Amino acid sequence: MDLTHVILGPIITEKAERLKAAGPRHTYTMRISPRATKVDVRNALKRFYSAEVDSVRVMWVEPKFRTLGAGSMEKRHAFKKALVTLKAKSKVLDLSSFESHS
């Protein structure tokens, strides 16, 4: 997979911010491509953000439905997210500083 399309952006919630600030090892939550694997996420972070990754956890977030009369409506579409824990000596990850090293 093309590494430039692996990371789609950060997920900014209260829980994600709490994980990011906890302890010497920072855990970042990000939205990733549905076809991306753990290896793709690790390689993309190393290549474009110069981050040293300790672990990558990948999961699908289920869609959220709302019942409307006889049918239902999808309020939130399904997406894939990754929880990335950096090594203690790694620099802080800033997803807005994308560097292309072709």
Secondary structure, DSSP 8 states (H G I E B T S, - for coil): --GGGTEEEE---HHHHHHHHSSSS-EEEEEE-TT--HHHHHHHHHHHH---EEEEEEEEE--EEEEETTEEEEEE--EEEEEEEE-TTS----TT------
